[in-house]
Amino acid sequence: MGSSPGRKAFGRHEFWRTTAFKVTLIHILLTLLGTIVLSGIAWWATTRFALQQIAAEVERDTGVLLQSAQLGGPRSLALAIEARIAADPSGTQYFLLATANGTHLAGNLARAPRGPGWETLQLERPGPAPPGELLAFGTPLPGGAFLTVARDIAPVRALEATLLGAAGWVGGAALLLGLGGGVLLGRGATRRAAAMEAALARIEAGEMTHRLPLRGSGDDYDRLAARINATLDRLASLMTTLRQVTDDIAHDLRTPLNRLRQRLEAGLRSGDTQGASEAALAEADKLLDIFAALLRIAQVEAGARRAGFAPCDLSAIAESAAEVYAPAAEERGQALEVAIAPGITCQGDRELLTQALANLLDNAVKHGRQGGRIRLALDAGAITVADDGPGIPPEERELVLRRFYRRDAARSTPGNGLGLALVAAVAELHGMALRLEDNAPGLRVVLALPR
């Protein structure tokens, strides 16, 4: 069996080009950078502390030796130096007592610093061993002598090497763990993306009822898949509506077009061209009204009018509609009862809201019982239009919201079956819930206002 491009599975070579792998690489690079920075800070802080400890030992020894010099003179200082050298098992302590002309008096250090204060000296080691480093502090003495106290900082350099090696191991472990974990997580994300792509490919191939898989975890992929599925459901609904509208237009416009043709033919046969033209114009006007209503519904369903929403006074709209339809109700002997709460407002399109309420009142007057009652009510929760006519059976209440649908009992009255379809479109545009209910007897239409 062949496979569409959307169905092609992700191969191993393709994973390296995925976003998941690129994100993994970025994560690893950031992890390594963080490891390097933290290791550098740890190295600097640790070695600095170790050097400070050595410097403190040098200063402490210098102070002790200076006290010996003050108490017993140069000879006592020389004896103290030799005693310290003899008592140093580590071999890291270095001392030098020299005269003003550089003559060596005591100590195990070959040369003194160039001047008083701190200095790093090179220590020549016997054999092939590399030279070492000494942290030395020089102090001039009365009479021109010079005292140097130093410490071998080889332990600090060894600590530095240990820290650098540990940082290398940590960095390598972070690299391997990050790469392995990233690959595992990335391949999981890639598999889910591939499943979504395969599902979309099936839909593209014509399986319009197929939907993207959901795991129920509520993660990003599930939310995205749920949103795509909702969009696909909406598109499927619009496609169904489009097919239905096309069928309805082809079916319902055939009758007025046939009447138009018959009247023109009758006029040609009888010679009454003026009468035939007037009748044809009347039928053409009806057709134009139908197309205008269809275009209006299409605009509303497309949401094109939402950009012009503004605060609307629903109370004033309802009162105006009641005044317009009061004479029509009176002609049929109907009592129009009005219960409109003042100051009810909403965000919306005033023209569309007026048209929707006019359609509801027009239906109530036309289909309500002659001599009956019509009620228009408005409160903070809903707009209600009710009559005491024959009503609509529950099984047909969804159908009457379709374009061109007309019940058998309503075909004797003027209309094109688009009034309630427009009301439904306006309600959806404004976030209102449209309900058709039993008024016992009659029909009650409720437009629940959004909160």
Residue pairs with C-beta under 8 A, 6 or more apart in sequence:
4 201
4 204
4 205
5 201
6 197
6 198
6 200
6 201
6 204
7 197
7 198
7 201
7 202
9 194
10 18
10 190
10 191
10 193
10 194
15 21
15 183
15 186
15 187
15 190
18 186
18 189
18 190
18 193
20 182
20 185
20 186
20 187
20 189
20 190
20 193
21 182
21 183
21 186
23 182
23 186
24 178
24 179
24 182
24 183
24 185
24 186
25 182
27 178
27 182
28 174
28 175
28 178
28 179
28 182
31 174
31 175
31 178
32 171
32 174
32 175
35 167
35 170
35 171
35 174
36 167
36 171
39 163
39 164
39 166
39 167
39 170
39 171
42 163
42 167
43 160
43 163
43 164
43 167
46 159
46 163
47 156
47 159
47 160
47 163
50 155
50 156
50 159
51 135
51 153
51 156
54 135
54 151
54 153
54 156
55 118
55 135
55 137
57 151
58 135
58 136
58 137
58 149
58 150
58 151
59 137
61 84
61 93
61 149
62 137
62 139
62 147
62 149
64 80
65 77
65 80
65 81
65 95
65 147
65 149
66 139
66 141
66 147
68 76
68 77
68 80
69 76
69 77
69 141
69 147
72 79
74 97
74 105
74 141
74 143
74 145
77 97
77 106
77 141
77 147
78 97
78 105
78 106
79 106
81 95
81 97
81 106
81 107
82 106
84 93
84 95
85 93
85 95
85 107
85 108
91 152
92 151
92 152
92 154
92 155
93 150
93 151
93 152
94 107
94 108
94 109
94 123
94 134
94 136
94 148
94 149
94 150
94 151
94 152
95 106
95 107
95 108
95 109
95 147
95 148
95 149
95 150
96 104
96 106
96 107
96 108
96 109
96 110
96 111
96 112
96 146
96 147
96 148
96 150
97 104
97 105
97 106
97 107
97 145
97 146
97 147
97 148
98 104
98 105
98 112
98 145
98 146
98 148
99 105
99 144
99 145
99 146
100 143
100 144
100 145
100 146
102 112
105 145
107 148
109 121
109 134
109 136
109 148
109 150
110 124
111 121
112 138
112 146
112 148
113 119
113 121
113 136
113 137
113 138
113 148
115 138
116 138
116 139
116 140
117 137
117 138
118 135
118 136
118 137
119 136
119 137
119 138
120 133
120 134
120 135
120 136
121 133
121 134
121 136
121 150
122 131
122 132
122 133
122 134
123 131
123 132
123 133
123 134
123 152
124 131
125 131
125 132
132 152
132 153
132 154
133 152
133 153
133 154
133 157
134 150
134 151
134 152
134 153
135 150
135 151
135 153
136 148
136 149
136 150
137 148
137 149
137 150
138 146
138 147
138 148
139 146
139 147
139 148
139 149
140 146
140 147
141 147
189 221
192 221
193 221
195 212
195 213
196 212
196 213
196 221
196 224
196 225
196 228
199 210
199 211
199 212
199 213
200 212
200 228
202 210
203 210
203 211
203 232
208 236
208 239
209 236
211 229
211 232
212 225
212 228
212 229
213 225
214 222
214 225
214 226
214 229
215 221
215 222
216 222
244 402
244 403
245 294
245 403
248 402
248 403
248 404
248 405
249 294
249 404
251 404
252 404
252 416
252 417
253 287
253 290
256 283
256 286
256 287
256 290
257 287
259 283
260 280
260 283
260 284
260 287
263 276
263 279
263 280
263 283
264 276
264 280
266 272
266 276
267 273
267 275
267 276
267 277
267 279
267 280
268 276
270 276
286 416
289 416
290 416
290 418
293 416
293 418
293 422
294 403
294 418
296 355
296 422
297 403
297 418
297 421
297 422
297 425
299 305
300 352
300 422
300 425
300 426
300 429
301 425
301 428
301 429
303 429
305 349
305 352
305 429
306 349
306 429
308 349
309 347
309 348
309 349
310 347
310 348
310 349
310 350
311 345
311 346
311 347
312 345
312 346
312 347
312 348
312 349
312 350
312 353
313 343
313 344
313 345
314 344
314 345
314 346
314 353
314 378
314 383
314 449
315 340
315 341
315 342
315 343
315 344
315 345
315 378
317 350
317 353
317 354
317 357
318 338
318 340
318 357
318 376
318 378
318 383
319 338
319 340
320 354
321 354
321 357
321 358
321 361
321 376
322 336
322 338
322 340
322 361
322 376
324 358
324 361
325 336
325 358
325 361
325 362
325 365
326 336
328 362
328 365
329 335
329 336
329 365
329 374
330 336
332 365
332 368
332 370
332 371
333 370
333 371
334 365
334 368
334 369
334 370
334 371
334 372
334 373
334 374
335 372
335 373
335 374
336 373
336 374
336 375
336 376
337 373
337 374
337 375
337 376
338 375
338 376
338 377
339 375
339 376
339 377
339 378
340 376
340 377
340 378
341 378
341 379
341 380
344 378
344 379
344 380
344 449
346 430
346 449
346 450
347 430
348 429
348 430
349 426
349 429
349 430
352 426
352 429
352 430
353 426
353 430
355 422
355 426
356 422
356 423
356 426
356 427
356 447
357 383
357 385
359 419
359 420
359 422
359 423
360 385
360 423
360 445
361 374
361 376
361 385
362 419
363 419
363 420
364 374
364 385
364 386
364 387
364 389
364 443
365 374
366 410
366 413
366 414
366 415
367 387
367 389
367 390
367 410
367 413
367 443
368 374
368 387
368 388
368 389
368 442
369 387
369 388
369 389
369 390
369 441
369 442
372 387
372 388
372 389
372 442
373 387
373 388
374 385
374 386
374 387
375 384
375 385
375 386
375 387
376 384
376 385
377 383
377 384
377 386
378 384
380 449
381 448
381 449
382 446
382 447
382 448
382 449
383 446
383 447
383 449
384 444
384 445
384 446
384 447
385 444
385 445
386 439
386 442
386 443
386 444
386 445
387 439
387 442
387 443
388 439
388 441
388 442
389 441
389 442
389 443
390 409
390 441
390 442
391 438
391 439
391 441
391 442
391 443
392 400
392 407
392 436
392 443
394 438
396 407
397 436
399 405
400 407
400 420
400 436
401 420
401 421
401 423
401 424
401 434
402 417
402 421
403 417
403 418
403 421
404 416
404 417
404 418
405 417
405 421
406 415
406 417
423 434
423 445
423 447
424 434
426 432
427 433
427 434
427 447
428 434
430 450
431 450
432 447
432 448
432 449
432 450
433 446
433 447
433 448
434 445
434 446
434 447
434 448
435 445
435 446
435 448
436 443
436 444
436 445
436 446
437 443
437 444
437 445
437 446
438 444
